[in-house]
Amino acid sequence: MAKILIGKYEGSIYREGDGYTGALSLGFKPNGKRNRLKRKGKNRTEVRDKLIKAVRELETGAKPAPNYRVENAVNDFLAAFATTDRSDSSKKTYRTLVDGQIIPLIGRIPLTDLSADDVEKWLNGRTKHLATSTLNIVHNLLVRSIKRAMRHDKVGRNVAELVDTPVGKDGRPSKSLSLEQADALLTEATKPEHRLGAYVILAVTSGLRTEELRPLKWSDVDLDSATVYVLRADRHKGETKTLLSRRGLGLADMAVEALRALRTRQAAERLQAGETYQDHDLVFCHEDGTPYTGNSIRYFFRKVLNAAGLVGDEWCPRELRHTFVSLMSDHGVSIETISKLVGHKSTKITEEVYRHQLKPEIRDGVEHMNLIFKSKAPKSA
């Protein structure tokens, strides 16, 4: 019989039947009988590990439920998250990631048995399938789910916090349309058969984010002064991404023309729909006034792309913003001005996010030196 000390508790591990039993003395119960904590295992090491875990749970006040699994923890977290005022798109995204990346792979593991090694193995197994940004989200979902379980005394510690998120596969790099491609797209977008034509035109000529365009209201648009005011976004609490994202922008002539045509079209649709029309004052919406989803935007966007002779699946709506930055930069607009137009709080963010769309300026120094030392330049023969 081997004597042991785990934390402040003394005990022993001894052979019993085909394995071993460990017992720690916790003092005495109210009725005067000894209070002992017991765990069984195949060998001494397994028994000791179980006793250490039991003591940790005892000291943290956890009341582990052996049938409470990882899937229970993440489902309980999502149920609580669903009652918050976070956006429906975030709730849907989290549900999809949990159902696809967590529950099928580690969901059946009892939460008290989940180890840091289990989490690390799971994350490493997803690196060939998920981009780093997505890996961060699913890892964070597990961490938050276990934190909630800890608050409800389901487990004593959060093993997911002990693991670093690995690097995933390279994400799809954003790109921008060339001037020729953008011109072809805008020409096609002016045709009345395209429901999303005005959206495409405004996105390319203003650089608005997709989440700024979807909730845009007619009350935010002044066609007489050719101005659009960005006051909200389709994200948490409807707030714009940053304070500087709340901005007023001038509208290009073709954008004003496209929006006037859209407003006339919507007036006819409202008249035809009658009482069934849902008036949300949205600039971009379905025939009955209901908001577009992200999928709706992508569907109509591909129709414009394909009609313009561009391959729709190779482009996504957010790259219209990248196109705006690229065209501005190629036209000589300073990065400071571009940064203000796209609503960034600093040029550093613009440089990091749109580095592939910004025209390099590394020859500026050479050009200035040539001017400074012009007299020293060798004369041509």
C-alpha angles and dihedrals in degrees: 000000000000119000116223139184119208113179105314094334125099123206147129143248118221139170115264124173111318094341144020136285127207124200130187125194112234095178124253134327121235089263091058097254121129115266109219131177113213134189130175131209147155094260141009094264093054092048092049092050090051091050092050090051092047092051091049091052090046093052094045092049093242118158102201118206110209092211094050103106136186090262090056091052096050093043091051090049092051091047089055092043090053090064093057126092093249116130121279089236091060091049091050093047093050091048091051093049093047092048094045106033110024114028098047093048109036103359096107095057113106106246092233089055096048110114134194087248090057091052093045092049091048094050094045089052091058097051093094092049106040135050117242092253091055092046088055091053096049092044090050091049090056092047092050092045092053091045089057090048089052091053088055093047094247094128137012103227142012108245091178089069090061093064128079118224109250125225112268132204120301111277122230105279115233117241139181136232118254119242090259093049092046091050091051091048094049092047090054092044091060091065113104095230091071111087092193096044096110090046091055093046094049092046094052096042099042106029093228117166119250089244089053094050098049097060095036111135130206087239086065092056125078107187093178092062092031093236135136122197118210105210105146144022137205094254141083110347089345091278123146116253094257137359090257089054086074098087146136119239134190116241123232115238093250090051091053090049092048092048092049089053091047093051091052090049092050092050089057091047091050090051092049094046093050115178092357091067113109107212110205092154087243120162092208117040146122123279091270094051096255118140123263118246122219089258091053091053092050092048095052091040091057090052091058092045094050092047089052091055094254123125104253098205092058094063136055130197095253089063089069085072090050088051090054091053092046094050092047092050094046088051091057100257111154120249089239090060093043090051091055093046094054092044101247121154092221141014088241090071091048090051093048098045099037102029091128092051098049119092110242116248099189093120094062093092093050092050092051092048091051089055094045094051096033092128090057094056114112113257117242117248 
